C-alpha cells in the first residue's frame, strides 16, 4: 500500500514538471542559448522571436538564459532555507515535547509570538540590521520559517509520548534516545516531509519577494524575484520580462504545493500548514 501510494506521488504530473524544471536549471550552463549577463543594447526589450525565444530585457540580455540561470539560485536558496527551517523546527519541537515543563511553555509562547507576525516583516527587520546578501537572506527567512514545523513536531511528539506503548517502554527502562528513534521519529517523519514540500513553495515566493524588493540577491547575481523587479518598469512595452520569471515561480510553487497535499492526503491528515493543530497537548 505504501509503495503504491509513493508511486502515485512520484509518477504524478506535478512531480514530472518539477523534475523537468530541476533538470533544465541544473543544465542551464549547457543548454542556455546565450550568456545570461551578455548585454546588447541594440536588441533591448525585444519580444519572443527565433533568435531570443522569450525576448530580451532592458539591457538586451536573453530572457530565457536569465530564467534558466536565475532558477539555479532561486531553487537552491529555497531548498537550503527549507532544510534549515526543517532541521531547526524538528529539533526544537522534539526537545520541547521530551523535556516538557517550563521549557515547553517558553517554546509555545515564543512560537505563538513568531507565528503572529508575518514572516516577511521579521525578515525585513533582520536584513535591515545585517544588510542584504545571500547569507543574510537565508538566515532572516530561516529564523522564522521553523515555527510551523516545530509546532507540528511538538504536537505529534507529545501525542506519541502519551500513548500506552511509550509508557510501557519507559517502565522497562528504555532510554529517551530509544523512544525517540523507535516511537517518535517514525510517527512524525511523514507529516514533516509533507510540510517540507508545502513550505518550500511558500519560501520560494517569500525569497522571491525579498529579491523583488531589492534586499535579497544582489547584482551581478540574479534570481526570479530580481528579474521581476528589473522588468517592471518596462512591463507595457515588453511584458515577457515579467511573465517568464513570474510563471516560473508560480509553476514551481504550485507543483510543490500539490505534491505536499498529495503526501498529506496519503497520510490521512489535514493541511499540515495549519498553525493550530486540532489535537494540541500542553504540558
Secondary structure, 3 states (H helix, E strand, C coil): CHHHHHHHHHCCHHHHHHHHHHHHHHCHHHHCCCCCCCCCHHHCCCCCCCCCCCCECCCCCEHHHHHHHHHHHHHHHHHHHHHHHHHHHHHHHHHHHHHCHHHHHHHHHHHHHHHHCCHHHHHHHHHHHHCCCHHHHHHHHHHHHCHHHHHHHHHHHHHHHCCHHHHHHHHCCCCHHHHHHHHHHHHHHHHHHHHHHHHHHHHHHHHHHHHHCCCCCCCCCCCHHHHHHHHHCCCCCCCHHHHHHHHHHHHHHHHHHHHHHHHHHHCCCCCCCCCCCCCCCCC
